[in-house]
Amino acid sequence: MESIYATKEGKAALQSKLDDLIAKRQPIAELISRAREFGDLKENAEYSAAREEQNNLEMQITEVDAQLQSIVLFSYSKADTKVVNIGTKVTVEVNRKKVVFVITGMLESDTDKGYISNASPIGRALLGKKVGDTVDVKVPAGTVKYKILKIEKAA
């Protein structure tokens, strides 16, 4: 799995999600046990539903655990601002407007607040660029030019 960038808080939130998922195992196991008591498992809708729920839960647990194993920690306050990096706040000019983005990991991206993932098209295009550089980003409507005006620590 590819590296997933996250702050300590982002990793803790993901660990909490995993803990919550693991806590759901026992109640589902109890549902399966009760459903078995209804008889023939081939025609037992409760049993089938509980088994499907268990399978979905186990897939989620596996996915979240894999994400946790792939985390690379970063800190906004320690971001290198010589070029655009994960953890930097970048002011760009696009269509004659100034826009500010914070480059973050996918777990903590929130486009409404200007936090974009390093894996997003804009994030990928900006990474490694310096003040004064212009990047072209392909979007569904065509290509958009972003000129980097300022790079600073996000927090």
Stockholm file with secondary structure:
# STOCKHOLM 1.0

chainA/1-155         MESIYATKEGKAALQSKLDDLIAKRQPIAELISRAREFGDLKENAEYSAAREEQNNLEMQITEVDAQLQSIVLFSYSKADTKVVNIGTKVTVEVNRKKVVFVITGMLESDTDKGYISNASPIGRALLGKKVGDTVDVKVPAGTVKYKILKIEKAA
#=GR chainA/1-155 SS CCCEEECHHHHHHHHHHHHHHHHTHHHHHHHHHHHHTTSCGGGCHHHHHHHHHHHHHHHHHHHHHHHHHTEEECCGGGCCCSSCCTTEEEEEEETTEEEEEEEECGGGCBGGGTEEETTSHHHHHHTTCCTTCEEEEEETTEEEEEEEEEEEECC
#=GC SS_cons         CCCEEECHHHHHHHHHHHHHHHHTHHHHHHHHHHHHTTSCGGGCHHHHHHHHHHHHHHHHHHHHHHHHHTEEECCGGGCCCSSCCTTEEEEEEETTEEEEEEEECGGGCBGGGTEEETTSHHHHHHTTCCTTCEEEEEETTEEEEEEEEEEEECC
//
